[in-house]
Amino acid sequence: MESQGPLAIVWFSVGLGAFYIALIWVNTLLGAFLTPFFIIPATWLLDRLGMGAPPATEDPAASSKSP
């Protein structure tokens, strides 16, 4: 039977910790960069279907005021 020393356990735990930190980092970056690829077309689709926010109307009283 082969036994590993405490240094091997330390190396293994450091490697496993680095792996999980990298995994969380990659998932965070994917969420940050891929979200607009789904949000922007969804807003286009909702606008085409008439389900989006109503278009902003200009207030005639605000445009007649002089600065």
ZADREN-246413 format. One record per residue (C-alpha): residue in one letter; x, y, z. Coordinates in Angstrom, 1 decimal. Example, Ala and Ser with C-alpha at 12.3 -4.5 7.8 and 13.67 -1.06 7.14 Angstrom:
2
('A', (12.3, -4.5, 7.8))
('S', (13.7, -1.1, 7.1))
***
This chain:
67
('M', (0.0, 0.0, 0.0))
('E', (1.4, 3.4, -0.9))
('S', (0.8, 6.4, 1.4))
('Q', (1.3, 10.0, 0.5))
('G', (2.8, 12.5, 2.8))
('P', (1.3, 15.7, 4.1))
('L', (3.0, 17.7, 1.3))
('A', (1.0, 15.8, -1.3))
('I', (-2.2, 16.7, 0.4))
('V', (-1.3, 20.3, 0.6))
('W', (-0.4, 20.4, -3.1))
('F', (-3.6, 18.6, -4.0))
('S', (-5.7, 21.1, -2.0))
('V', (-3.9, 24.1, -3.5))
('G', (-4.5, 22.7, -7.0))
('L', (-8.1, 21.9, -6.3))
('G', (-8.7, 25.4, -4.8))
('A', (-7.1, 27.0, -7.9))
('F', (-9.3, 24.9, -10.1))
('Y', (-12.5, 26.0, -8.4))
('I', (-11.4, 29.7, -8.3))
('A', (-10.7, 29.5, -12.1))
('L', (-14.1, 27.8, -12.6))
('I', (-16.0, 30.5, -10.8))
('W', (-14.0, 33.2, -12.7))
('V', (-14.8, 31.7, -16.1))
('N', (-18.5, 31.3, -15.2))
('T', (-18.6, 35.0, -14.1))
('L', (-17.0, 36.1, -17.3))
('L', (-19.3, 34.0, -19.4))
('G', (-22.3, 35.5, -17.6))
('A', (-21.0, 39.1, -18.1))
('F', (-20.1, 38.7, -21.7))
('L', (-22.9, 36.4, -23.0))
('T', (-25.9, 38.1, -21.3))
('P', (-26.1, 41.0, -23.8))
('F', (-26.3, 38.5, -26.7))
('F', (-29.6, 37.3, -25.2))
('I', (-31.0, 40.5, -23.7))
('I', (-30.6, 42.7, -26.8))
('P', (-32.4, 40.4, -29.3))
('A', (-35.1, 39.8, -26.6))
('T', (-35.8, 43.5, -26.5))
('W', (-36.0, 43.7, -30.3))
('L', (-38.5, 40.8, -30.3))
('L', (-40.6, 42.4, -27.5))
('D', (-40.6, 45.7, -29.4))
('R', (-41.7, 43.9, -32.6))
('L', (-44.5, 42.1, -30.8))
('G', (-45.6, 45.4, -29.1))
('M', (-44.9, 44.0, -25.6))
('G', (-42.1, 46.3, -24.8))
('A', (-42.2, 49.7, -23.0))
('P', (-44.3, 52.3, -24.7))
('P', (-42.3, 54.8, -26.8))
('A', (-41.5, 58.0, -25.0))
('T', (-43.6, 61.0, -26.0))
('E', (-42.2, 64.5, -26.1))
('D', (-43.8, 66.9, -23.7))
('P', (-44.9, 70.0, -25.8))
('A', (-44.7, 72.3, -22.7))
('A', (-41.0, 71.3, -22.1))
('S', (-39.9, 72.1, -25.7))
('S', (-41.5, 75.6, -25.6))
('K', (-39.5, 76.8, -22.7))
('S', (-36.5, 78.9, -23.6))
('P', (-33.3, 78.5, -21.6))
***
